[in-house]
Amino acid sequence: MIRIRNLVAATAAMAVTAIFTLSAYHSQNVELEFAMFGGNNWDVAVQDSYVVYDEAIAEFEKLHPNVKVNYVKGIMKEDYSEWLSEKILMDKAPDVMMIQNKDFDKFAQLNIIEKLDNWMETDTSFDSSKIYSTALEAGITDNTQYALPIETVPYIMFVNKTLLATEGIEIPKADYTLKDLYDICKKVTKDTDGDGIVDQFGIFKYSWQDAAAANGAVMFSSNGKKCNFTSEELKKAVAYMITLNELNGSQAVTQENFDAGKVAFMPLTLAEYRTYKTYPYKIKKYSNFQWDCIPMPQGENGKNTSRVDSLDVAMSSRSEHKALAWEFMKFLTTSEEVQRKIFEDTSAASVLKSVMEDDSAETIFTEDMADADRTLHSQMISSVIENGQAEPQFSAYEGAMQLADSEISELIKSDSQSDLESELRRIQQKVTEYISVF
């Protein structure tokens, strides 16, 4: 009981402190440091990555007349992690900072970034239910919220409409299955020029991780201390990939095959779709065939689950302006005006359901697109994000997945299912040994 009273008192104290602190900002000049990188998080072409955030900062400064938000331009994504780490080592961590996935868990474990649970719980104006739960999960590690999402991008399935039409095959419905995908891939995989070599293929870049997500396989515990690579869901996913891989015989499917219009399906991010579907980028890629996108297929015991990646912002645990930093983070995440501009002017989706499900959002997918029978719609993207799967956030994750991917990819290439169960047990042991040292 004493512990509960102390917790309530601490929470109330935080709320009162925030109120008085914010009031003070209206009577004194304050500079808030914001760290961001140029370009974008999804590695696609952009014209000016700063415009959206310049406009958001201007609006925030209008709401807080005595506040100036500063950031450094010209730090590109590939240099950002090193630049930010140097700032932190010099004890000059920005008040609010974009966080890359590779840094997130490390910053959380080292207490470089602030825990946000109390801020979220005590701020009555903050409603987490308005944000896609999958996007929010990207800012959680060890059951604690450390960051808020500002952009999100799901994986969706590319469909070569021209190739399917030539083969007399309809575009799959949104609820298509792994079996449906296999059946179509089997029909289109063939030698089209009669030289005895397969030159038309069903799919490119579809991975065992995608099949695992479709089957609902969970490979790691939430804290990353345990792994499970022997589940029936993962076993079926790997067996499926072996069968799918066998369709190509000894031929390796390449990016050149895809660019030549010789591949029926390929997973890609929403950012890639939006970039290359619109002028002028459409003249550089995929110009010799028509294409569109649908959700990822669903597994036997799963659903149309896509991997979802998000860009987060976090607060420095040493910030002298935490209440204001929280307000700025919250503004970037929950302001419908800011999130609508992010959806309109970047290659990402909004993290707010209200923005993605608004009728006006549909125009984002119709302007500059010539195809009258397009299949991608904002409501569908909203469903893909909501039902998506965020990557776990723990320090060993990246290395553990690289190890698992190397082992499982070799297993798939072997085209053998005879000893699949024991091979997965072996991989489980290797991954377990790897994560145990963290």
C-alpha positions in Angstrom: 0.0 0.0 0.0 2.9 2.4 0.9 4.5 1.6 -2.5 1.3 2.4 -4.3 0.9 5.7 -2.4 4.5 6.6 -3.3 3.9 5.8 -6.9 0.8 7.9 -7.1 2.6 10.8 -5.3 5.5 10.6 -7.7 3.2 10.5 -10.7 1.2 13.5 -9.4 4.5 15.4 -8.8 5.6 14.8 -12.3 2.3 16.1 -13.7 2.4 19.3 -11.5 6.1 19.8 -12.4 5.2 19.6 -16.1 2.4 22.1 -15.7 4.6 24.7 -14.0 7.5 24.0 -16.3 5.4 24.6 -19.4 3.9 27.7 -17.9 7.5 29.0 -17.4 8.2 28.5 -21.1 5.7 31.2 -22.0 7.6 33.8 -20.0 11.2 33.0 -21.0 13.1 32.2 -24.1 14.0 28.5 -24.5 16.0 26.7 -27.2 15.1 23.1 -27.8 17.6 21.0 -29.7 16.2 18.5 -32.2 18.4 15.9 -34.0 17.3 14.6 -37.4 18.9 13.2 -40.5 18.5 14.2 -44.1 17.1 12.0 -46.8 14.7 9.4 -45.3 14.6 6.3 -43.3 13.5 4.1 -46.1 16.4 4.7 -48.6 14.3 6.0 -51.5 14.7 9.2 -53.5 13.3 12.4 -51.9 13.4 16.0 -53.2 13.7 17.9 -49.8 13.4 15.9 -46.6 13.5 19.0 -44.4 10.4 20.8 -45.6 7.8 18.7 -43.6 9.8 19.1 -40.4 10.5 22.8 -41.0 6.8 23.3 -41.3 6.1 21.2 -38.2 8.7 23.2 -36.2 7.2 26.5 -37.4 3.7 25.4 -36.2 5.1 24.2 -32.8 6.9 27.6 -32.3 3.6 29.4 -33.0 2.0 27.4 -30.1 5.0 28.2 -27.9 6.1 31.8 -28.9 9.1 31.9 -26.6 10.5 28.6 -27.8 13.0 28.1 -30.6 13.6 24.6 -32.0 17.0 24.2 -33.6 18.5 21.4 -35.6 21.6 20.8 -37.8 21.0 20.3 -41.5 23.2 18.1 -43.7 23.6 15.0 -41.5 22.7 12.1 -43.7 21.3 8.8 -42.5 24.5 6.8 -43.0 26.4 9.3 -40.9 23.7 10.1 -38.3 24.4 7.3 -35.8 28.1 8.2 -35.5 27.3 12.0 -35.3 24.6 11.5 -32.6 26.9 9.1 -30.6 29.6 11.8 -30.6 27.2 14.4 -29.3 26.1 12.1 -26.5 29.7 11.3 -25.5 30.4 15.0 -25.3 27.3 15.3 -23.0 25.6 17.4 -25.7 22.7 15.1 -26.4 19.9 16.9 -28.2 16.6 17.3 -26.2 14.7 15.3 -28.8 16.3 13.0 -31.4 15.3 10.7 -34.2 16.4 7.2 -33.3 17.6 4.5 -35.7 16.7 0.9 -35.0 20.4 -0.1 -34.5 20.8 2.5 -31.7 17.4 2.1 -30.0 18.0 -0.7 -27.5 21.6 0.5 -26.8 20.4 4.0 -25.9 17.6 2.6 -23.7 19.9 0.2 -21.8 22.5 2.9 -21.2 19.7 5.3 -20.0 20.6 7.8 -22.7 16.9 8.2 -23.6 14.0 8.9 -21.2 11.4 6.3 -20.2 8.0 7.6 -21.5 5.5 5.5 -19.6 4.8 8.1 -16.9 4.6 10.9 -19.4 2.1 9.0 -21.4 0.0 8.0 -18.4 -0.1 11.5 -16.7 -0.8 13.5 -19.8 -4.6 13.5 -20.2 -4.3 15.0 -23.7 -2.3 12.0 -25.0 -4.4 9.1 -26.3 -2.2 6.2 -27.4 -5.2 4.4 -28.9 -5.2 6.9 -31.8 -1.7 5.6 -32.9 -1.2 2.3 -34.6 -0.3 -0.2 -31.9 2.3 -1.7 -34.3 4.0 1.6 -34.7 4.0 2.2 -30.9 5.5 -1.2 -30.3 8.6 -0.1 -32.2 9.4 2.2 -29.4 9.2 -0.4 -26.7 12.0 -2.5 -25.2 12.0 -4.5 -22.0 8.3 -3.7 -21.6 9.0 0.0 -21.4 8.1 2.8 -23.9 11.2 4.8 -24.8 10.2 6.4 -28.1 7.2 7.6 -30.1 6.7 6.9 -33.8 6.5 9.7 -36.3 6.6 7.8 -39.6 5.7 4.2 -40.4 6.1 1.9 -43.4 4.7 -1.6 -44.0 5.8 -4.2 -46.5 3.3 -4.9 -49.2 3.3 -7.3 -52.1 4.2 -6.1 -55.6 2.1 -7.6 -58.4 3.2 -7.5 -62.1 -0.3 -7.0 -63.6 1.0 -7.3 -67.2 2.6 -10.7 -66.6 -0.4 -12.1 -64.8 -2.7 -10.8 -67.6 -0.5 -12.5 -70.2 -0.8 -15.8 -68.4 -4.6 -15.3 -67.9 -4.4 -15.1 -64.2 -6.4 -12.6 -62.0 -4.7 -10.5 -59.3 -5.2 -12.3 -56.0 -7.9 -11.0 -53.6 -6.8 -9.3 -50.4 -7.3 -12.5 -48.4 -5.2 -14.8 -50.6 -3.1 -17.5 -48.9 0.4 -18.8 -49.1 -1.1 -21.7 -51.1 -2.7 -19.3 -53.6 0.7 -17.5 -54.0 2.5 -20.9 -54.6 -0.1 -22.0 -57.2 0.3 -18.8 -59.2 4.1 -18.9 -59.0 4.0 -22.5 -60.2 1.9 -21.5 -63.2 4.1 -18.5 -64.3 7.5 -20.1 -63.8 8.6 -21.3 -67.2 11.0 -21.1 -70.1 9.4 -18.6 -72.4 11.9 -18.6 -75.3 12.4 -22.3 -75.7 16.1 -22.4 -74.9 15.6 -24.9 -72.1 16.4 -22.4 -69.3 13.7 -21.0 -67.0 13.5 -17.2 -67.7 10.1 -16.2 -66.1 9.6 -16.5 -62.4 7.0 -16.4 -59.7 8.6 -14.4 -57.0 11.7 -12.4 -55.9 12.9 -11.4 -52.5 10.1 -13.1 -50.5 11.9 -14.4 -47.4 11.4 -17.0 -44.7 10.8 -14.1 -42.3 7.8 -13.0 -44.5 6.5 -16.6 -44.5 7.1 -16.8 -40.7 5.1 -13.6 -40.2 2.3 -15.0 -42.4 2.2 -18.1 -40.2 2.2 -16.2 -37.0 5.5 -17.5 -35.8 7.0 -15.7 -32.8 10.8 -16.3 -32.7 11.8 -14.2 -29.6 10.4 -13.4 -26.2 9.6 -9.7 -25.7 12.8 -9.1 -23.7 15.0 -11.1 -26.1 16.2 -13.5 -23.5 14.7 -16.6 -25.2 14.2 -17.7 -28.8 12.0 -20.3 -30.4 13.1 -21.6 -33.8 11.4 -25.0 -33.4 7.8 -24.0 -33.4 5.4 -25.6 -35.8 4.6 -22.2 -37.4 8.2 -21.6 -38.3 8.8 -25.2 -39.4 5.9 -24.8 -41.9 7.2 -21.4 -43.1 10.7 -22.9 -43.8 9.1 -26.0 -45.5 7.0 -23.6 -47.6 10.1 -21.6 -48.7 11.9 -24.8 -49.7 9.0 -25.8 -51.9 8.7 -22.3 -53.3 12.4 -22.2 -54.0 12.3 -25.6 -55.9 10.1 -24.0 -58.6 13.1 -22.1 -60.0 15.2 -25.2 -60.3 18.9 -24.2 -60.4 18.1 -20.7 -61.6 18.7 -17.7 -59.3 16.1 -15.0 -59.6 17.8 -11.6 -60.0 16.9 -7.9 -59.8 17.4 -7.8 -63.6 14.7 -10.4 -64.1 12.4 -8.3 -62.0 13.2 -5.0 -63.8 12.6 -6.8 -67.2 9.1 -7.7 -66.1 9.9 -11.4 -65.8 8.7 -11.8 -62.2 5.1 -11.9 -61.0 5.6 -10.9 -57.3 8.0 -9.1 -55.0 7.6 -7.7 -51.5 8.5 -4.0 -51.3 8.0 -1.2 -48.8 5.2 1.3 -49.1 8.0 3.9 -49.5 9.2 2.1 -52.6 5.7 1.9 -54.0 5.0 5.5 -53.5 8.4 6.7 -54.8 8.4 4.6 -58.0 4.7 4.7 -58.8 4.7 8.5 -59.3 6.4 10.8 -61.8 9.3 11.3 -62.4 10.6 8.1 -60.9 8.2 5.8 -62.8 10.2 6.5 -66.0 13.3 5.1 -64.3 11.9 1.8 -63.0 9.2 -0.6 -64.0 8.3 1.3 -67.1 7.7 -1.6 -69.4 4.9 -3.2 -67.5 1.9 -2.2 -65.3 2.1 -3.1 -61.6 0.3 -2.6 -58.3 0.3 -3.9 -54.8 -1.8 -6.0 -52.5 -1.3 -7.2 -48.8 1.1 -10.0 -48.0 -0.4 -13.5 -48.1 -1.8 -15.2 -45.1 -0.5 -18.5 -43.7 -2.4 -21.6 -42.7 -2.9 -20.5 -39.1 -2.0 -16.9 -39.5 -3.3 -13.8 -41.3 -2.1 -11.2 -43.8 0.7 -10.0 -41.5 3.3 -7.7 -42.9 6.5 -6.5 -41.3 6.2 -2.9 -40.3 9.1 -0.5 -39.8 8.8 2.8 -38.0 10.9 6.0 -37.5 10.9 7.0 -33.8 11.8 10.1 -31.8 13.0 9.9 -28.2 13.9 12.4 -25.4 17.3 12.7 -23.8 17.3 11.6 -20.2 19.6 14.6 -19.5 17.4 17.2 -21.1 16.9 20.3 -19.1 13.6 20.9 -20.9 11.8 17.5 -20.5 8.3 18.9 -20.3 8.8 20.9 -23.5 10.6 18.0 -25.2 7.6 15.8 -24.4 5.3 18.4 -25.9 7.3 18.5 -29.1 7.5 14.7 -29.4 3.8 14.5 -28.8 3.1 17.2 -31.4 5.1 15.4 -34.1 3.2 12.1 -33.3 -0.3 13.1 -32.6 -0.9 16.4 -34.5 -3.2 15.5 -37.4 -2.0 18.4 -39.3 1.7 17.3 -39.0 0.9 13.7 -39.6 -1.2 14.5 -42.7 1.7 16.5 -44.1 4.0 13.5 -43.4 1.7 11.3 -45.3 1.2 13.7 -48.2 4.8 14.9 -48.7 7.0 11.9 -47.7 7.1 8.3 -48.8 5.9 7.0 -45.4 2.4 6.5 -43.9 1.0 8.4 -41.0 1.1 6.8 -37.6 -2.4 8.1 -36.9 -5.4 6.0 -37.8 -7.5 9.1 -38.3 -5.2 10.4 -41.0 -4.9 7.1 -42.9 -8.6 6.3 -42.7 -9.8 9.8 -43.7 -11.5 10.0 -47.1 -9.0 12.7 -48.3 -6.2 10.2 -47.8 -7.4 8.2 -50.8 -6.2 11.0 -53.1 -2.6 10.3 -52.1 -2.8 7.0 -54.1 -4.7 8.4 -57.1 -2.9 11.6 -58.1 -0.2 11.1 -60.8 -1.3 7.5 -61.3 -2.6 6.4 -64.7 -4.0 3.0 -63.8 -7.8 3.1 -63.4 -8.0 -0.3 -61.7 -5.4 0.2 -59.0 -5.7 -2.1 -56.0 -3.8 -0.1 -53.3 -6.0 2.1 -51.1 -5.4 4.0 -47.9 -8.0 1.8 -46.0 -6.1 -1.3 -47.0 -2.8 0.2 -45.9 -4.4 1.1 -42.6 -5.4 -2.5 -42.1 -1.9 -3.7 -43.1 -0.3 -1.5 -40.5 -2.8 -2.3 -37.8 -2.3 -6.0 -38.4 1.4 -5.8 -39.0 4.4 -7.1 -37.0 7.0 -4.7 -35.6 10.5 -6.0 -35.3 11.6 -6.7 -31.6 13.8 -4.2 -30.0 16.6 -5.8 -28.0 20.3 -5.4 -28.2 21.0 -8.9 -29.6 18.2 -8.9 -32.2 20.1 -7.7 -35.3 23.0 -10.1 -34.8 20.7 -13.0 -33.8 18.6 -12.5 -37.0 21.7 -12.3 -39.2 22.8 -15.6 -37.7 19.4 -17.2 -38.1 19.0 -15.8 -41.7 22.4 -17.2 -42.8 21.6 -20.7 -41.4 18.0 -20.8 -42.6 18.8 -19.5 -46.0 21.3 -22.2 -46.5 18.8 -24.7 -45.3 16.3 -23.5 -47.9 18.9 -23.6 -50.7 19.6 -27.3 -49.8 16.0 -28.1 -51.0 15.8 -30.8 -48.3 12.9 -31.2 -45.8 14.0 -34.7 -44.6 15.8 -33.5 -41.5 14.1 -30.1 -41.1 13.1 -30.5 -37.5 16.6 -31.4 -36.3 18.1 -28.6 -38.4 15.9 -26.1 -36.8 16.8 -27.4 -33.3 20.5 -26.9 -34.3 19.8 -23.3 -35.4 17.8 -22.7 -32.2 20.9 -23.8 -30.2 23.2 -21.5 -32.1 20.9 -18.5 -31.7 20.4 -19.3 -28.0 24.1 -19.3 -27.4 24.5 -16.0 -29.3 21.8 -14.1 -27.3 23.0 -15.5 -24.0 26.2 -13.4 -24.0 24.1 -10.1 -24.1 
